[in-house]
C-alpha cells in the first residue's frame, strides 16, 4: 500500500503563486458618516444596473444572529422608505453597515431612513 504523502498531487511553484491580477479587490469608497449617525454609509457607482441597490454587511462581533438579522431588516426597510420619498435614478449601490464604535443596538427605522434620505438627496 502506498503511503498517503506519495499519493498527494504536487504542483509546481508557478501554479501556487497568486499573481497581481488574479484577485481584483474593490477599493472601498470613503465613508459618508454624519455626526450623529449610528451607521456607516458608503456609495458605489456601478454600470451594471439601472436601479439602485442596497448592500448590508454586519460583522459577527455586532451580536447574535437575530441581532444581525434585525439590523439588516431595519436597513432594508429604511432603504425602501428613503427611495419612496426620494427616488434615486442611476446605478448606485448604497452600502450600509454599523459603525465600529457603536454599541450593539440597531437604530430606529425612521432614524436610519432619515440618514439615507439625506444621502440620496446629495446623490440626486
Number of C-alpha atoms within 10 A of each C-alpha: 3 6 7 7 8 8 8 8 6 10 8 7 7 8 9 9 9 9 9 7 7 8 8 7 7 7 6 10 12 11 13 14 15 13 6 8 17 22 23 16 22 18 20 15 12 13 8 9 11 12 12 17 15 15 15 15 13 17 11 10 9 18 14 11 11 9 16 20 13 13 25 20 15 18 26 19 16 22 24 16 19 23 17 11 11 15 16 18 13 17 16 20 17 19 20 24 18 24 16 13 7 12 11 16 14 20 16 13 17 14 14 23 23 16 22 24 22 13 19 20 13 8 12 10
